[in-house]
Amino acid sequence: MMECETCAFYEYDEEDDEYYCSCYMDQDDVARLENSRSKKCPYWRNGDEYAVVKHQM
């Protein structure tokens, strides 16, 4: 299962009033991701700023 809601690339667009993935992927990357048996996104990055700060301490 994709965890887009916690990803740093998951951004809100006020103009369209919806969320989208801002990670740059070409058509081959998207097709590979959609057809993959693994449901983990290789581009996922933790978007929790508090977790990043805790790690730096």
PyMOL CGO cylinders between C-alpha atoms (Angstrom):
from pymol import cmd
from pymol.cgo import CYLINDER

trace = [
    CYLINDER, 0.00, 0.00, 0.00, 1.32, 3.42, -0.92, 0.3, 1, 1, 1, 1, 1, 1,
    CYLINDER, 1.32, 3.42, -0.92, 1.70, 5.85, 1.95, 0.3, 1, 1, 1, 1, 1, 1,
    CYLINDER, 1.70, 5.85, 1.95, 1.46, 9.05, -0.06, 0.3, 1, 1, 1, 1, 1, 1,
    CYLINDER, 1.46, 9.05, -0.06, -0.13, 11.02, 2.80, 0.3, 1, 1, 1, 1, 1, 1,
    CYLINDER, -0.13, 11.02, 2.80, 3.10, 10.84, 4.82, 0.3, 1, 1, 1, 1, 1, 1,
    CYLINDER, 3.10, 10.84, 4.82, 5.44, 11.51, 1.90, 0.3, 1, 1, 1, 1, 1, 1,
    CYLINDER, 5.44, 11.51, 1.90, 7.41, 14.74, 1.52, 0.3, 1, 1, 1, 1, 1, 1,
    CYLINDER, 7.41, 14.74, 1.52, 6.46, 14.82, -2.18, 0.3, 1, 1, 1, 1, 1, 1,
    CYLINDER, 6.46, 14.82, -2.18, 2.70, 14.77, -1.47, 0.3, 1, 1, 1, 1, 1, 1,
    CYLINDER, 2.70, 14.77, -1.47, 1.65, 18.40, -1.89, 0.3, 1, 1, 1, 1, 1, 1,
    CYLINDER, 1.65, 18.40, -1.89, -1.61, 20.31, -1.89, 0.3, 1, 1, 1, 1, 1, 1,
    CYLINDER, -1.61, 20.31, -1.89, -2.50, 22.47, -4.88, 0.3, 1, 1, 1, 1, 1, 1,
    CYLINDER, -2.50, 22.47, -4.88, -4.82, 25.28, -3.81, 0.3, 1, 1, 1, 1, 1, 1,
    CYLINDER, -4.82, 25.28, -3.81, -5.75, 26.15, -7.38, 0.3, 1, 1, 1, 1, 1, 1,
    CYLINDER, -5.75, 26.15, -7.38, -6.99, 22.62, -8.18, 0.3, 1, 1, 1, 1, 1, 1,
    CYLINDER, -6.99, 22.62, -8.18, -8.06, 21.94, -4.57, 0.3, 1, 1, 1, 1, 1, 1,
    CYLINDER, -8.06, 21.94, -4.57, -6.40, 18.51, -4.53, 0.3, 1, 1, 1, 1, 1, 1,
    CYLINDER, -6.40, 18.51, -4.53, -3.23, 16.68, -3.53, 0.3, 1, 1, 1, 1, 1, 1,
    CYLINDER, -3.23, 16.68, -3.53, -0.67, 15.35, -5.98, 0.3, 1, 1, 1, 1, 1, 1,
    CYLINDER, -0.67, 15.35, -5.98, 2.79, 13.79, -6.06, 0.3, 1, 1, 1, 1, 1, 1,
    CYLINDER, 2.79, 13.79, -6.06, 5.40, 16.42, -6.88, 0.3, 1, 1, 1, 1, 1, 1,
    CYLINDER, 5.40, 16.42, -6.88, 8.22, 13.90, -7.38, 0.3, 1, 1, 1, 1, 1, 1,
    CYLINDER, 8.22, 13.90, -7.38, 9.54, 14.06, -10.93, 0.3, 1, 1, 1, 1, 1, 1,
    CYLINDER, 9.54, 14.06, -10.93, 8.87, 10.75, -12.67, 0.3, 1, 1, 1, 1, 1, 1,
    CYLINDER, 8.87, 10.75, -12.67, 8.88, 10.09, -16.38, 0.3, 1, 1, 1, 1, 1, 1,
    CYLINDER, 8.88, 10.09, -16.38, 6.36, 7.77, -18.07, 0.3, 1, 1, 1, 1, 1, 1,
    CYLINDER, 6.36, 7.77, -18.07, 8.64, 4.76, -17.69, 0.3, 1, 1, 1, 1, 1, 1,
    CYLINDER, 8.64, 4.76, -17.69, 8.96, 5.34, -13.93, 0.3, 1, 1, 1, 1, 1, 1,
    CYLINDER, 8.96, 5.34, -13.93, 5.19, 5.65, -13.51, 0.3, 1, 1, 1, 1, 1, 1,
    CYLINDER, 5.19, 5.65, -13.51, 4.54, 2.49, -15.54, 0.3, 1, 1, 1, 1, 1, 1,
    CYLINDER, 4.54, 2.49, -15.54, 7.17, 0.56, -13.57, 0.3, 1, 1, 1, 1, 1, 1,
    CYLINDER, 7.17, 0.56, -13.57, 5.63, 1.72, -10.29, 0.3, 1, 1, 1, 1, 1, 1,
    CYLINDER, 5.63, 1.72, -10.29, 2.08, 0.81, -11.35, 0.3, 1, 1, 1, 1, 1, 1,
    CYLINDER, 2.08, 0.81, -11.35, 3.09, -2.66, -12.61, 0.3, 1, 1, 1, 1, 1, 1,
    CYLINDER, 3.09, -2.66, -12.61, 5.37, -3.49, -9.70, 0.3, 1, 1, 1, 1, 1, 1,
    CYLINDER, 5.37, -3.49, -9.70, 4.49, -6.36, -7.40, 0.3, 1, 1, 1, 1, 1, 1,
    CYLINDER, 4.49, -6.36, -7.40, 5.86, -4.35, -4.52, 0.3, 1, 1, 1, 1, 1, 1,
    CYLINDER, 5.86, -4.35, -4.52, 3.53, -1.59, -3.44, 0.3, 1, 1, 1, 1, 1, 1,
    CYLINDER, 3.53, -1.59, -3.44, 6.34, 0.42, -1.85, 0.3, 1, 1, 1, 1, 1, 1,
    CYLINDER, 6.34, 0.42, -1.85, 7.22, 3.58, -3.71, 0.3, 1, 1, 1, 1, 1, 1,
    CYLINDER, 7.22, 3.58, -3.71, 10.97, 3.91, -4.29, 0.3, 1, 1, 1, 1, 1, 1,
    CYLINDER, 10.97, 3.91, -4.29, 10.65, 7.71, -4.17, 0.3, 1, 1, 1, 1, 1, 1,
    CYLINDER, 10.65, 7.71, -4.17, 8.87, 7.89, -0.79, 0.3, 1, 1, 1, 1, 1, 1,
    CYLINDER, 8.87, 7.89, -0.79, 10.56, 10.23, 1.66, 0.3, 1, 1, 1, 1, 1, 1,
    CYLINDER, 10.56, 10.23, 1.66, 9.39, 10.93, 5.21, 0.3, 1, 1, 1, 1, 1, 1,
    CYLINDER, 9.39, 10.93, 5.21, 7.51, 14.22, 5.27, 0.3, 1, 1, 1, 1, 1, 1,
    CYLINDER, 7.51, 14.22, 5.27, 7.33, 14.38, 9.07, 0.3, 1, 1, 1, 1, 1, 1,
    CYLINDER, 7.33, 14.38, 9.07, 9.52, 17.38, 9.94, 0.3, 1, 1, 1, 1, 1, 1,
    CYLINDER, 9.52, 17.38, 9.94, 9.45, 16.47, 13.64, 0.3, 1, 1, 1, 1, 1, 1,
    CYLINDER, 9.45, 16.47, 13.64, 10.95, 13.04, 12.95, 0.3, 1, 1, 1, 1, 1, 1,
    CYLINDER, 10.95, 13.04, 12.95, 13.76, 14.69, 10.98, 0.3, 1, 1, 1, 1, 1, 1,
    CYLINDER, 13.76, 14.69, 10.98, 14.54, 17.06, 13.86, 0.3, 1, 1, 1, 1, 1, 1,
    CYLINDER, 14.54, 17.06, 13.86, 14.47, 14.20, 16.40, 0.3, 1, 1, 1, 1, 1, 1,
    CYLINDER, 14.47, 14.20, 16.40, 16.97, 12.29, 14.26, 0.3, 1, 1, 1, 1, 1, 1,
    CYLINDER, 16.97, 12.29, 14.26, 19.34, 15.29, 14.18, 0.3, 1, 1, 1, 1, 1, 1,
    CYLINDER, 19.34, 15.29, 14.18, 19.41, 15.66, 17.98, 0.3, 1, 1, 1, 1, 1, 1,
]
cmd.load_cgo(trace, "trace")
